[in-house]
Amino acid sequence: VPDLHICPRSELQTCLPQSLESMRSYIAYGIPFLNVPAFEPYYTKFCNITFENNYIAMITFRNTYINGISNYKISEVK
């Protein structure tokens, strides 16, 4: 895909935010000519998340649509 920004390993901390930004529209709309589906909205039949704290032990999602995945903000790269 010509628009994707590819980073050299030595510059990941500065380059990775640019690369993730260049992927935003592909995450939202997919890449039809490569048969990559859109992730807006993202649908999952089943997702089980287990937390390692004292408040919530486990969350289970079934037949769930998630909107806004492409509205991410990159605050730091480590």
Secondary structure, DSSP 8 states (H G I E B T S, - for coil): -TT-----GGGHHHHHHHHHHHTHHHHHH-BGGGTB---SSEEEEEEEEE-SSSS--EEEEEEEEE--TT--------
